[in-house]
């Protein structure tokens, strides 16, 4: 089986890795790069625990081959916070009780990040629609939906002073 | 050796430089090579052991596969590598092919649609393909590159059985072309799933209507059904009755009954055959009423 040397950017850091043809992005992140925040749930593109941002778009990393990541940019849950500061989405999830066992949380955070970037003020339906591919067996989802709304408020509140200054 | 956990079997990843190179490689390895687009169905089947492949031939990036282009003269071209989110977010597709947006949006989840493609959906030839019905009723024509160059294939003769198409080793579908829809045309995709959003269809009914002076009512209605036969298909008698009679509640009921009678569903984990047939009748009737209403017809 063939191996491929690929270069890519993960959470802002340039990486070079050798990957076999059949290795998925998920396995590369966890086993080659040690980024175990991204979880392996169903390996069928259904549970969303492995969701990462790939060139800015959320994707099930179990559904992408590592070799396809050559020259691309990935953001995992480890890339959301900076230094000691949590992302507002992470803060909101903690404050609203959107985390219980935590297994779905990394993928959930990434999907929420992507949602709020393309739609800063999502409706309830838009939130549910955007998170349909992230299964959570603990929370019952309501606290997560509350967290999305709170995160949107936090992000939009941060953005407003800058917009006024301009 | 490091295991490629979780569980994709071994294969070699091939990225041809040209379409001819791809066609030749695929023709030279008919039982060993598979075309690779989004992989959303293929990976699941390979992990389950249902499919094997010595080579995955990635055709994304080959000539024409990334094209997404609309013109008022020629209609819409959607390349094989265009993922469903890109299709859905295209202003031209939203403006002129809302039915395609609706169908693509019903597929799985946002993050899976980052990988899923409508050409993959079609070539997979699943009877449950959500976008296939829209492609049929919108008159989609496939552009196929084979060993003898390009040719076109109609979707009306494309499907040969569950998972089976007319494609031969060496054939690569590079794009699908849709004609310009008539102004005022209206369509609806009604999907019955176990959940409101995101699930595979138990029954899928696509209805499309537009002006046509060659029918009794001055309108023509196209219908495609999913998950109720080995292939996605058109209930011909249902379309015929809608063309040959004035549009009324009785005509709609008659067409819905013809659609139901044309189905040959199976019992499976998602639903029983009897239930599926009845839901085809109900959803066809509902879809027709909605399209008729959006066309501005009073019945």
Interface residues (C-beta under 8 A of the other chain):
Chain A: X1 X2 X4 X20 X21 X22 X23 X24 X26 X27 X31 X40 X43 X44 X45 X46 X48 X51 X54 X57 X58 X59 X60 X62 X63 X64 X65 X67 X68 X111 X114 X115 X128 X129 X130 X132 X133 X134
Chain B: X2 X4 X5 X6 X7 X8 X9 X10 X11 X12 X13 X38 X39 X40 X43 X44 X47 X56 X58 X85 X108 X109 X110 X111 X112 X114 X115 X195 X197 X198
